[in-house]
């Protein structure tokens, strides 16, 4: 792995990226590839919240109060956490990739109000039937934590096959509910980023998707 100094983008070329994609759209894989290809800082809301809480910042303390009482952290606190994180030296120098944020129109609007703009909004578009198949076939090995897929990547070992478990929310019924929520929100979010939006066919192989993502970013930045 290169260290941060080697990876830093030349002055003025630090990219500001947002990626959105439904559950099982391959977003995690693409985030890794974007991070490697463009040297940006990969940021997910969960990681940023946990880091702010651990650091004991003002917004971190606010977030902790909500999390400790089992409540959802409100948008204004999340925006505060994101704004603080994007102002840090690594993000300023190397650029950033917001992963799955903003998730709602309210968050997109609040981000704009906070003076944060992006260069490119990447949307991984995968048909629902493919997403459902990807999720419903997922199984986890409870002993190693490794994830398999009954259609695309089943285990060779019979003993492993026998002990695989399915996550309780990976059923077709529950996936469809998650997808409905995702679509309702993402359409509104996309409306905020029409000029910088790049839609990628996420049903292709990961390497084909990665090539399309890189070309899409290059066309906007």
Secondary structure by P-SEA (a helix, b strand, c coil): ccccccccccccccccbbbbbccccaaaaaaaaaaaacbbbbbcaaaaaaaaaaaccaaaaaaaaaaaacccccaaaaaaaaaaaaaccccccbbbbbccccccaaaaaaaaaacccccbbbbbcccaaaaaaaaaaccccccccbbbbccccccccaaaaaaccccccccaaaaaaaaaaaaacaaaaaaacccccccccccccaaaaaaaaaaaaaacc
